[in-house]
Amino acid sequence: MTETTGSTATPESGNPEGAEGADGTTPVDGEDKALSRRYRKRAKRSGDGEKKSGKRAKKGVFARLALFYRQIIAELRKVVWPSRSDLINYTTVVVVFVVVIMGLVASLDFGFAKLSLWIFG
């Protein structure tokens, strides 16, 4: 698994690819291979049927809201904001496009109005 800089993703197995026990398979009876971290985690989860574990089960409503807003701020810091000249260029392109489409729709409307007036008199 590859990980990008600044990502919150973590690899599920602490073993590098190709290392012993990194494939996530169960050992066959009689083999001495250690279980991978992923398999141990799944086995532990399947044994705790009714009990919630982890950090999410322990946090209250306000703690979760605070975490949510902290994550929003962290994501907004990652945004690459446009410069003033880029913003002016983008705005100009949008305004010109809207004016051209308005002219096209207005001319079609005028044409259809004249056509219907000519047909139905």
The first five atom37 places (N, CA, C, CB, O) and aatype in JSON, in Angstrom:
{
  "aatype": [12, 16, 6, 16, 16, 7, 15, 16, 0, 16, 14, 6, 15, 7, 2, 14, 6, 7, 0, 6, 7, 0, 3, 7, 16, 16, 14, 19, 3, 7, 6, 3, 11, 0, 10, 15, 1, 1, 18, 1, 11, 1, 0, 11, 1, 15, 7, 3, 7, 6, 11, 11, 15, 7, 11, 1, 0, 11, 11, 7, 19, 13, 0, 1, 10, 0, 10, 13, 18, 1, 5, 9, 9, 0, 6, 10, 1, 11, 19, 19, 17, 14, 15, 1, 15, 3, 10, 9, 2, 18, 16, 16, 19, 19, 19, 19, 13, 19, 19, 19, 9, 12, 7, 10, 19, 0, 15, 10, 3, 13, 7, 13, 0, 11, 10, 15, 10, 17, 9, 13, 7],
  "atom_mask": [
    [1, 1, 1, 1, 1],
    [1, 1, 1, 1, 1],
    [1, 1, 1, 1, 1],
    [1, 1, 1, 1, 1],
    [1, 1, 1, 1, 1],
    [1, 1, 1, 0, 1],
    [1, 1, 1, 1, 1],
    [1, 1, 1, 1, 1],
    [1, 1, 1, 1, 1],
    [1, 1, 1, 1, 1],
    [1, 1, 1, 1, 1],
    [1, 1, 1, 1, 1],
    [1, 1, 1, 1, 1],
    [1, 1, 1, 0, 1],
    [1, 1, 1, 1, 1],
    [1, 1, 1, 1, 1],
    [1, 1, 1, 1, 1],
    [1, 1, 1, 0, 1],
    [1, 1, 1, 1, 1],
    [1, 1, 1, 1, 1],
    [1, 1, 1, 0, 1],
    [1, 1, 1, 1, 1],
    [1, 1, 1, 1, 1],
    [1, 1, 1, 0, 1],
    [1, 1, 1, 1, 1],
    [1, 1, 1, 1, 1],
    [1, 1, 1, 1, 1],
    [1, 1, 1, 1, 1],
    [1, 1, 1, 1, 1],
    [1, 1, 1, 0, 1],
    [1, 1, 1, 1, 1],
    [1, 1, 1, 1, 1],
    [1, 1, 1, 1, 1],
    [1, 1, 1, 1, 1],
    [1, 1, 1, 1, 1],
    [1, 1, 1, 1, 1],
    [1, 1, 1, 1, 1],
    [1, 1, 1, 1, 1],
    [1, 1, 1, 1, 1],
    [1, 1, 1, 1, 1],
    [1, 1, 1, 1, 1],
    [1, 1, 1, 1, 1],
    [1, 1, 1, 1, 1],
    [1, 1, 1, 1, 1],
    [1, 1, 1, 1, 1],
    [1, 1, 1, 1, 1],
    [1, 1, 1, 0, 1],
    [1, 1, 1, 1, 1],
    [1, 1, 1, 0, 1],
    [1, 1, 1, 1, 1],
    [1, 1, 1, 1, 1],
    [1, 1, 1, 1, 1],
    [1, 1, 1, 1, 1],
    [1, 1, 1, 0, 1],
    [1, 1, 1, 1, 1],
    [1, 1, 1, 1, 1],
    [1, 1, 1, 1, 1],
    [1, 1, 1, 1, 1],
    [1, 1, 1, 1, 1],
    [1, 1, 1, 0, 1],
    [1, 1, 1, 1, 1],
    [1, 1, 1, 1, 1],
    [1, 1, 1, 1, 1],
    [1, 1, 1, 1, 1],
    [1, 1, 1, 1, 1],
    [1, 1, 1, 1, 1],
    [1, 1, 1, 1, 1],
    [1, 1, 1, 1, 1],
    [1, 1, 1, 1, 1],
    [1, 1, 1, 1, 1],
    [1, 1, 1, 1, 1],
    [1, 1, 1, 1, 1],
    [1, 1, 1, 1, 1],
    [1, 1, 1, 1, 1],
    [1, 1, 1, 1, 1],
    [1, 1, 1, 1, 1],
    [1, 1, 1, 1, 1],
    [1, 1, 1, 1, 1],
    [1, 1, 1, 1, 1],
    [1, 1, 1, 1, 1],
    [1, 1, 1, 1, 1],
    [1, 1, 1, 1, 1],
    [1, 1, 1, 1, 1],
    [1, 1, 1, 1, 1],
    [1, 1, 1, 1, 1],
    [1, 1, 1, 1, 1],
    [1, 1, 1, 1, 1],
    [1, 1, 1, 1, 1],
    [1, 1, 1, 1, 1],
    [1, 1, 1, 1, 1],
    [1, 1, 1, 1, 1],
    [1, 1, 1, 1, 1],
    [1, 1, 1, 1, 1],
    [1, 1, 1, 1, 1],
    [1, 1, 1, 1, 1],
    [1, 1, 1, 1, 1],
    [1, 1, 1, 1, 1],
    [1, 1, 1, 1, 1],
    [1, 1, 1, 1, 1],
    [1, 1, 1, 1, 1],
    [1, 1, 1, 1, 1],
    [1, 1, 1, 1, 1],
    [1, 1, 1, 0, 1],
    [1, 1, 1, 1, 1],
    [1, 1, 1, 1, 1],
    [1, 1, 1, 1, 1],
    [1, 1, 1, 1, 1],
    [1, 1, 1, 1, 1],
    [1, 1, 1, 1, 1],
    [1, 1, 1, 1, 1],
    [1, 1, 1, 0, 1],
    [1, 1, 1, 1, 1],
    [1, 1, 1, 1, 1],
    [1, 1, 1, 1, 1],
    [1, 1, 1, 1, 1],
    [1, 1, 1, 1, 1],
    [1, 1, 1, 1, 1],
    [1, 1, 1, 1, 1],
    [1, 1, 1, 1, 1],
    [1, 1, 1, 1, 1],
    [1, 1, 1, 0, 1]
  ],
  "atom_positions": [
    [[0.86, -1.18, 0.0], [0.0, 0.0, 0.0], [0.89, 1.23, 0.0], [-0.97, 0.01, 1.22], [1.83, 1.32, 0.79]],
    [[0.6, 2.15, -0.88], [1.38, 3.38, -0.9], [0.66, 4.44, -0.09], [1.62, 3.87, -2.34], [-0.57, 4.43, 0.02]],
    [[1.43, 5.33, 0.47], [0.86, 6.35, 1.33], [1.36, 7.71, 0.87], [1.22, 6.11, 2.82], [2.56, 7.9, 0.68]],
    [[0.45, 8.65, 0.69], [0.83, 9.98, 0.25], [1.17, 10.85, 1.44], [-0.28, 10.62, -0.59], [0.76, 10.57, 2.57]],
    [[1.92, 11.89, 1.2], [2.3, 12.8, 2.26], [1.08, 13.54, 2.78], [3.36, 13.79, 1.78], [0.3, 14.07, 2.0]],
    [[0.92, 13.57, 4.1], [-0.19, 14.28, 4.69], [-1.46, 13.45, 4.78], [0.0, 0.0, 0.0], [-2.47, 13.93, 5.28]],
    [[-1.4, 12.22, 4.31], [-2.59, 11.37, 4.34], [-2.79, 10.82, 5.74], [-2.47, 10.23, 3.32], [-1.83, 10.62, 6.48]],
    [[-4.03, 10.57, 6.08], [-4.33, 9.98, 7.38], [-4.43, 8.47, 7.29], [-5.62, 10.56, 7.95], [-4.67, 7.8, 8.3]],
    [[-4.26, 7.92, 6.09], [-4.36, 6.48, 5.91], [-3.14, 5.8, 6.5], [-4.5, 6.12, 4.42], [-2.03, 6.31, 6.42]],
    [[-3.36, 4.64, 7.1], [-2.26, 3.87, 7.65], [-2.28, 2.49, 7.04], [-2.33, 3.8, 9.18], [-3.36, 1.96, 6.76]],
    [[-1.14, 1.89, 6.83], [-1.13, 0.54, 6.28], [-1.72, -0.43, 7.3], [0.3, 0.11, 5.89], [-1.51, -0.28, 8.5]],
    [[-2.45, -1.42, 6.81], [-3.1, -2.35, 7.71], [-2.14, -3.4, 8.23], [-4.26, -3.01, 7.02], [-2.41, -4.04, 9.25]],
    [[-1.03, -3.6, 7.57], [-0.07, -4.59, 8.03], [1.25, -3.88, 8.29], [0.11, -5.73, 6.98], [1.72, -3.09, 7.46]],
    [[1.85, -4.15, 9.43], [3.13, -3.53, 9.76], [4.28, -4.18, 9.03], [0.0, 0.0, 0.0], [5.4, -3.66, 9.05]],
    [[4.04, -5.31, 8.4], [5.1, -6.02, 7.7], [5.22, -5.52, 6.27], [4.84, -7.53, 7.72], [4.2, -5.27, 5.63]],
    [[6.45, -5.37, 5.75], [6.6, -4.97, 4.37], [6.16, -6.09, 3.44], [8.06, -4.57, 4.07], [6.09, -7.25, 3.86]],
    [[5.84, -5.76, 2.2], [5.39, -6.76, 1.25], [6.47, -7.79, 1.05], [4.99, -6.11, -0.08], [7.66, -7.47, 0.96]],
    [[6.05, -9.04, 0.97], [7.01, -10.12, 0.75], [7.6, -10.66, 2.04], [0.0, 0.0, 0.0], [8.27, -11.69, 2.0]],
    [[7.39, -9.99, 3.17], [7.93, -10.48, 4.42], [7.06, -11.61, 4.95], [8.03, -9.35, 5.46], [5.91, -11.76, 4.55]],
    [[7.61, -12.41, 5.84], [6.88, -13.54, 6.38], [5.67, -13.05, 7.17], [7.8, -14.4, 7.27], [5.8, -12.18, 8.03]],
    [[4.5, -13.62, 6.88], [3.29, -13.25, 7.59], [2.61, -12.0, 7.05], [0.0, 0.0, 0.0], [1.62, -11.56, 7.62]],
    [[3.12, -11.42, 5.96], [2.54, -10.2, 5.43], [1.38, -10.45, 4.5], [3.58, -9.4, 4.72], [0.68, -9.52, 4.12]],
    [[1.15, -11.72, 4.11], [0.1, -11.99, 3.13], [-1.28, -12.02, 3.73], [0.37, -13.29, 2.47], [-2.25, -12.0, 2.98]],
    [[-1.43, -12.06, 5.05], [-2.73, -11.98, 5.7], [-3.49, -13.29, 5.69], [0.0, 0.0, 0.0], [-4.68, -13.31, 5.99]],
    [[-2.82, -14.41, 5.36], [-3.5, -15.69, 5.34], [-3.35, -16.37, 6.69], [-2.95, -16.59, 4.23], [-2.45, -16.04, 7.47]],
    [[-4.23, -17.32, 6.94], [-4.15, -18.04, 8.2], [-3.13, -19.15, 8.09], [-5.53, -18.62, 8.59], [-2.97, -19.74, 7.02]],
    [[-2.42, -19.45, 9.16], [-1.44, -20.53, 9.09], [-2.15, -21.88, 9.05], [-0.47, -20.45, 10.28], [-3.2, -22.06, 9.66]],
    [[-1.55, -22.81, 8.34], [-2.07, -24.17, 8.25], [-1.67, -24.9, 9.52], [-1.54, -24.92, 6.98], [-0.63, -24.6, 10.11]],
    [[-2.47, -25.86, 9.95], [-2.15, -26.61, 11.17], [-0.75, -27.19, 11.07], [-3.18, -27.73, 11.41], [-0.38, -27.79, 10.06]],
    [[0.0, -27.01, 12.1], [1.35, -27.55, 12.16], [2.41, -26.56, 11.72], [0.0, 0.0, 0.0], [3.59, -26.81, 11.95]],
    [[2.04, -25.47, 11.1], [3.04, -24.49, 10.68], [3.3, -23.54, 11.83], [2.57, -23.72, 9.42], [2.43, -23.31, 12.67]],
    [[4.52, -22.97, 11.87], [4.91, -22.08, 12.96], [4.86, -20.6, 12.57], [6.28, -22.43, 13.42], [5.42, -19.77, 13.28]],
    [[4.21, -20.26, 11.47], [4.19, -18.86, 11.03], [3.4, -18.02, 12.01], [3.59, -18.74, 9.62], [2.38, -18.46, 12.55]],
    [[3.87, -16.79, 12.23], [3.15, -15.85, 13.09], [2.0, -15.24, 12.27], [4.1, -14.73, 13.64], [2.12, -15.06, 11.06]],
    [[0.91, -14.93, 12.94], [-0.22, -14.33, 12.27], [0.09, -12.88, 11.93], [-1.49, -14.42, 13.14], [0.77, -12.19, 12.68]],
    [[-0.43, -12.43, 10.78], [-0.21, -11.05, 10.41], [-1.07, -10.15, 11.3], [-0.54, -10.81, 8.93], [-2.01, -10.61, 11.94]],
    [[-0.72, -8.89, 11.33], [-1.45, -7.93, 12.16], [-2.9, -7.82, 11.7], [-0.77, -6.56, 12.11], [-3.82, -7.71, 12.52]],
    [[-3.1, -7.84, 10.38], [-4.45, -7.75, 9.85], [-5.31, -8.91, 10.32], [-4.41, -7.71, 8.32], [-6.44, -8.71, 10.75]],
    [[-4.77, -10.13, 10.25], [-5.54, -11.3, 10.67], [-5.84, -11.26, 12.16], [-4.78, -12.58, 10.31], [-6.94, -11.6, 12.59]],
    [[-4.85, -10.85, 12.97], [-5.08, -10.77, 14.42], [-6.16, -9.75, 14.73], [-3.78, -10.4, 15.15], [-6.99, -9.97, 15.61]],
    [[-6.16, -8.62, 14.0], [-7.16, -7.59, 14.22], [-8.56, -8.08, 13.88], [-6.82, -6.34, 13.4], [-9.52, -7.82, 14.6]],
    [[-8.67, -8.82, 12.75], [-9.96, -9.37, 12.36], [-10.43, -10.41, 13.35], [-9.88, -9.98, 10.96], [-11.61, -10.45, 13.69]],
    [[-9.53, -11.26, 13.83], [-9.9, -12.29, 14.78], [-10.35, -11.66, 16.09], [-8.73, -13.25, 15.03], [-11.29, -12.14, 16.72]],
    [[-9.69, -10.6, 16.5], [-10.05, -9.92, 17.74], [-11.44, -9.27, 17.61], [-8.99, -8.85, 18.1], [-12.24, -9.31, 18.54]],
    [[-11.71, -8.67, 16.43], [-13.01, -8.05, 16.19], [-14.13, -9.07, 16.2], [-12.99, -7.31, 14.87], [-15.2, -8.82, 16.76]],
    [[-13.9, -10.22, 15.58], [-14.97, -11.22, 15.5], [-15.29, -11.8, 16.86], [-14.57, -12.32, 14.53], [-16.4, -12.28, 17.07]],
    [[-14.35, -11.78, 17.79], [-14.6, -12.29, 19.13], [-15.37, -11.32, 19.99], [0.0, 0.0, 0.0], [-16.02, -11.75, 20.94]],
    [[-15.34, -10.03, 19.7], [-16.02, -9.0, 20.51], [-17.36, -8.64, 19.9], [-15.15, -7.74, 20.65], [-17.57, -7.48, 19.54]],
    [[-18.26, -9.57, 19.76], [-19.51, -9.37, 19.05], [-20.32, -8.19, 19.53], [0.0, 0.0, 0.0], [-20.69, -7.33, 18.73]],
    [[-20.61, -8.1, 20.84], [-21.5, -7.06, 21.31], [-20.79, -5.85, 21.88], [-22.42, -7.61, 22.33], [-21.41, -4.81, 22.07]],
    [[-19.51, -5.95, 22.17], [-18.78, -4.86, 22.82], [-18.16, -3.92, 21.78], [-17.68, -5.43, 23.74], [-17.49, -4.38, 20.85]],
    [[-18.38, -2.62, 21.93], [-17.74, -1.64, 21.06], [-16.38, -1.3, 21.64], [-18.62, -0.35, 20.9], [-16.24, -1.07, 22.84]],
    [[-15.39, -1.27, 20.77], [-14.06, -0.9, 21.26], [-13.5, 0.2, 20.37], [-13.11, -2.13, 21.28], [-14.02, 0.45, 19.28]],
    [[-12.47, 0.83, 20.84], [-11.83, 1.87, 20.05], [-12.14, 3.25, 20.6], [0.0, 0.0, 0.0], [-12.87, 3.41, 21.58]],
    [[-11.56, 4.24, 19.93], [-11.68, 5.62, 20.4], [-13.07, 6.2, 20.15], [-10.64, 6.49, 19.73], [-13.54, 7.03, 20.93]],
    [[-13.75, 5.77, 19.09], [-15.05, 6.35, 18.76], [-16.1, 6.03, 19.81], [-15.51, 5.87, 17.42], [-16.97, 6.86, 20.07]],
    [[-16.03, 4.86, 20.4], [-17.04, 4.48, 21.38], [-16.88, 5.27, 22.68], [-16.96, 2.99, 21.66], [-17.84, 5.39, 23.44]],
    [[-15.72, 5.79, 22.94], [-15.45, 6.46, 24.22], [-15.71, 7.97, 24.17], [-14.02, 6.23, 24.62], [-15.84, 8.59, 25.22]],
    [[-15.79, 8.55, 22.98], [-15.94, 10.0, 22.88], [-17.39, 10.41, 22.95], [-15.32, 10.51, 21.57], [-18.28, 9.71, 22.48]],
    [[-17.63, 11.58, 23.57], [-18.97, 12.11, 23.67], [-19.32, 12.95, 22.46], [0.0, 0.0, 0.0], [-18.53, 13.07, 21.52]],
    [[-20.49, 13.54, 22.5], [-20.99, 14.32, 21.38], [-20.11, 15.55, 21.14], [-22.43, 14.75, 21.63], [-19.75, 15.84, 20.0]],
    [[-19.76, 16.26, 22.19], [-18.97, 17.49, 22.03], [-17.55, 17.19, 21.58], [-18.94, 18.27, 23.34], [-16.97, 17.96, 20.81]],
    [[-16.99, 16.08, 22.03], [-15.65, 15.7, 21.59], [-15.66, 15.35, 20.11], [-15.12, 14.52, 22.42], [-14.73, 15.69, 19.39]],
    [[-16.71, 14.66, 19.67], [-16.81, 14.33, 18.25], [-17.02, 15.57, 17.39], [-17.94, 13.34, 18.01], [-16.47, 15.67, 16.3]],
    [[-17.82, 16.54, 17.88], [-18.01, 17.79, 17.15], [-16.71, 18.58, 17.06], [-19.1, 18.65, 17.82], [-16.38, 19.14, 16.02]],
    [[-15.97, 18.63, 18.16], [-14.68, 19.33, 18.15], [-13.72, 18.67, 17.17], [-14.07, 19.35, 19.56], [-13.0, 19.36, 16.45]],
    [[-13.7, 17.35, 17.15], [-12.84, 16.63, 16.2], [-13.26, 16.93, 14.76], [-12.9, 15.11, 16.46], [-12.42, 17.13, 13.89]],
    [[-14.56, 16.97, 14.53], [-15.08, 17.27, 13.19], [-14.61, 18.65, 12.73], [-16.62, 17.21, 13.19], [-14.14, 18.79, 11.6]],
    [[-14.74, 19.66, 13.59], [-14.32, 21.01, 13.2], [-12.8, 21.12, 13.05], [-14.81, 22.03, 14.22], [-12.32, 21.87, 12.2]],
    [[-12.05, 20.4, 13.86], [-10.59, 20.38, 13.69], [-10.21, 19.77, 12.35], [-9.93, 19.6, 14.83], [-9.28, 20.24, 11.69]],
    [[-10.93, 18.73, 11.94], [-10.66, 18.11, 10.65], [-11.03, 19.03, 9.5], [-11.4, 16.79, 10.53], [-10.36, 19.04, 8.47]],
    [[-12.11, 19.81, 9.65], [-12.49, 20.77, 8.62], [-11.39, 21.81, 8.44], [-13.83, 21.47, 8.99], [-11.0, 22.13, 7.32]],
    [[-10.89, 22.33, 9.54], [-9.83, 23.35, 9.48], [-8.57, 22.77, 8.86], [-9.52, 23.91, 10.88], [-7.9, 23.44, 8.07]],
    [[-8.23, 21.52, 9.21], [-7.06, 20.88, 8.64], [-7.21, 20.7, 7.12], [-6.81, 19.52, 9.31], [-6.24, 20.89, 6.38]],
    [[-8.4, 20.35, 6.67], [-8.62, 20.19, 5.23], [-8.57, 21.53, 4.51], [-9.97, 19.51, 4.97], [-8.05, 21.61, 3.4]],
    [[-9.1, 22.6, 5.13], [-9.06, 23.91, 4.5], [-7.63, 24.44, 4.38], [-9.91, 24.89, 5.28], [-7.33, 25.21, 3.47]],
    [[-6.77, 24.03, 5.28], [-5.36, 24.45, 5.18], [-4.67, 23.79, 3.99], [-4.6, 24.11, 6.47], [-3.68, 24.32, 3.49]],
    [[-5.18, 22.66, 3.53], [-4.58, 21.95, 2.4], [-5.01, 22.56, 1.06], [-4.96, 20.48, 2.44], [-4.39, 22.27, 0.04]],
    [[-6.05, 23.39, 1.05], [-6.58, 23.95, -0.2], [-5.58, 24.92, -0.79], [-7.94, 24.65, 0.05], [-4.99, 25.75, -0.09]],
    [[-5.39, 24.81, -2.11], [-4.54, 25.77, -2.82], [-5.46, 26.85, -3.35], [-3.72, 25.08, -3.98], [-6.21, 26.63, -4.31]],
    [[-5.4, 28.03, -2.74], [-6.28, 29.12, -3.12], [-5.7, 29.83, -4.33], [-6.48, 30.1, -1.95], [-4.49, 29.97, -4.44]],
    [[-6.56, 30.29, -5.28], [-6.05, 30.98, -6.47], [-5.54, 32.38, -6.12], [-7.15, 31.08, -7.55], [-5.98, 33.0, -5.15]],
    [[-4.61, 32.85, -6.93], [-4.1, 34.21, -6.73], [-5.14, 35.2, -7.25], [-2.72, 34.41, -7.45], [-6.14, 34.81, -7.86]],
    [[-4.9, 36.49, -7.01], [-5.85, 37.52, -7.44], [-6.0, 37.54, -8.96], [-5.41, 38.9, -6.94], [-7.11, 37.67, -9.47]],
    [[-4.9, 37.42, -9.68], [-4.97, 37.44, -11.14], [-5.7, 36.2, -11.67], [-3.55, 37.53, -11.76], [-6.47, 36.3, -12.63]],
    [[-5.46, 35.04, -11.06], [-6.19, 33.83, -11.48], [-7.68, 34.0, -11.24], [-5.66, 32.6, -10.71], [-8.5, 33.62, -12.08]],
    [[-8.03, 34.57, -10.1], [-9.43, 34.77, -9.77], [-10.11, 35.72, -10.75], [-9.57, 35.3, -8.35], [-11.25, 35.5, -11.14]],
    [[-9.41, 36.78, -11.15], [-9.95, 37.73, -12.12], [-10.13, 37.05, -13.47], [-9.02, 38.97, -12.26], [-11.15, 37.25, -14.14]],
    [[-9.15, 36.23, -13.88], [-9.26, 35.5, -15.14], [-10.45, 34.53, -15.13], [-7.96, 34.74, -15.44], [-11.22, 34.49, -16.08]],
    [[-10.59, 33.78, -14.06], [-11.7, 32.82, -13.96], [-13.04, 33.54, -13.99], [-11.57, 31.99, -12.67], [-13.98, 33.09, -14.65]],
    [[-13.13, 34.65, -13.27], [-14.38, 35.41, -13.23], [-14.72, 35.97, -14.6], [-14.29, 36.54, -12.2], [-15.88, 35.96, -15.01]],
    [[-13.73, 36.46, -15.3], [-13.94, 37.01, -16.65], [-14.45, 35.93, -17.6], [-12.64, 37.64, -17.19], [-15.37, 36.17, -18.38]],
    [[-13.85, 34.76, -17.53], [-14.26, 33.66, -18.41], [-15.71, 33.29, -18.13], [-13.34, 32.44, -18.21], [-16.49, 33.08, -19.06]],
    [[-16.08, 33.19, -16.86], [-17.45, 32.81, -16.49], [-18.44, 33.87, -16.94], [-17.56, 32.59, -14.97], [-19.49, 33.54, -17.49]],
    [[-18.14, 35.14, -16.73], [-19.06, 36.22, -17.11], [-19.23, 36.26, -18.63], [-18.55, 37.58, -16.59], [-20.36, 36.42, -19.12]],
    [[-18.15, 36.12, -19.38], [-18.24, 36.13, -20.85], [-19.07, 34.94, -21.33], [-16.83, 36.09, -21.49], [-19.9, 35.09, -22.22]],
    [[-18.85, 33.77, -20.75], [-19.61, 32.59, -21.13], [-21.1, 32.79, -20.87], [-19.1, 31.35, -20.38], [-21.93, 32.45, -21.71]],
    [[-21.44, 33.33, -19.71], [-22.85, 33.55, -19.36], [-23.48, 34.56, -20.31], [-22.98, 34.04, -17.9], [-24.63, 34.37, -20.72]],
    [[-22.77, 35.63, -20.66], [-23.31, 36.64, -21.58], [-23.54, 36.03, -22.96], [-22.36, 37.85, -21.68], [-24.55, 36.32, -23.6]],
    [[-22.63, 35.19, -23.43], [-22.79, 34.55, -24.75], [-23.99, 33.62, -24.74], [-21.51, 33.77, -25.13], [-24.78, 33.62, -25.69]],
    [[-24.14, 32.82, -23.7], [-25.28, 31.91, -23.61], [-26.59, 32.7, -23.49], [-25.13, 30.95, -22.42], [-27.6, 32.3, -24.07]],
    [[-26.57, 33.8, -22.74], [-27.77, 34.64, -22.64], [-28.15, 35.19, -24.01], [-27.54, 35.81, -21.65], [-29.33, 35.21, -24.36]],
    [[-27.18, 35.63, -24.77], [-27.46, 36.14, -26.12], [-28.01, 35.05, -27.03], [0.0, 0.0, 0.0], [-28.92, 35.31, -27.81]],
    [[-27.47, 33.84, -26.93], [-27.96, 32.73, -27.74], [-29.41, 32.39, -27.39], [-27.06, 31.5, -27.54], [-30.24, 32.22, -28.28]],
    [[-29.7, 32.3, -26.1], [-31.06, 31.97, -25.67], [-32.03, 33.1, -26.02], [-31.09, 31.7, -24.16], [-33.15, 32.83, -26.45]],
    [[-31.61, 34.34, -25.86], [-32.48, 35.48, -26.19], [-32.78, 35.52, -27.68], [-31.84, 36.8, -25.74], [-33.92, 35.78, -28.08]],
    [[-31.78, 35.26, -28.51], [-32.01, 35.27, -29.96], [-32.91, 34.12, -30.38], [-30.68, 35.2, -30.72], [-33.76, 34.3, -31.25]],
    [[-32.74, 32.94, -29.79], [-33.64, 31.82, -30.09], [-35.06, 32.14, -29.64], [-33.14, 30.54, -29.41], [-36.02, 31.84, -30.36]],
    [[-35.2, 32.74, -28.48], [-36.53, 33.11, -27.98], [-37.19, 34.13, -28.91], [-36.43, 33.69, -26.55], [-38.37, 34.0, -29.24]],
    [[-36.44, 35.12, -29.31], [-36.97, 36.14, -30.23], [-37.36, 35.51, -31.56], [-35.94, 37.26, -30.45], [-38.41, 35.82, -32.12]],
    [[-36.51, 34.62, -32.06], [-36.79, 33.95, -33.34], [-38.02, 33.07, -33.27], [0.0, 0.0, 0.0], [-38.86, 33.11, -34.17]],
    [[-38.15, 32.29, -32.21], [-39.33, 31.44, -32.07], [-40.6, 32.27, -31.88], [-39.14, 30.47, -30.9], [-41.67, 31.89, -32.35]],
    [[-40.49, 33.39, -31.18], [-41.66, 34.26, -31.0], [-42.11, 34.83, -32.34], [-41.34, 35.41, -30.01], [-43.31, 34.84, -32.63]],
    [[-41.17, 35.29, -33.15], [-41.52, 35.83, -34.48], [-42.09, 34.73, -35.36], [-40.29, 36.47, -35.16], [-43.04, 34.96, -36.11]],
    [[-41.5, 33.51, -35.28], [-41.97, 32.39, -36.1], [-43.4, 32.0, -35.71], [-41.02, 31.18, -35.94], [-44.24, 31.79, -36.59]],
    [[-43.67, 31.9, -34.4], [-45.02, 31.54, -33.97], [-46.02, 32.64, -34.31], [-45.04, 31.25, -32.45], [-47.18, 32.34, -34.6]],
    [[-45.6, 33.91, -34.27], [-46.49, 35.02, -34.64], [-46.79, 34.97, -36.13], [-45.86, 36.37, -34.26], [-47.91, 35.26, -36.55]],
    [[-45.8, 34.61, -36.94], [-45.97, 34.52, -38.39], [-46.88, 33.34, -38.76], [-44.6, 34.37, -39.08], [-47.71, 33.46, -39.66]],
    [[-46.72, 32.18, -38.03], [-47.52, 30.99, -38.34], [-48.95, 31.16, -37.86], [-46.91, 29.76, -37.7], [-49.89, 30.91, -38.62]],
    [[-49.13, 31.59, -36.62], [-50.46, 31.64, -36.03], [-51.12, 33.02, -36.15], [-50.39, 31.24, -34.57], [-52.29, 33.19, -35.8]],
    [[-50.38, 33.98, -36.64], [-50.87, 35.28, -36.94], [-51.41, 36.09, -35.87], [0.0, 0.0, 0.0], [-51.84, 37.22, -36.1]]
  ]
}
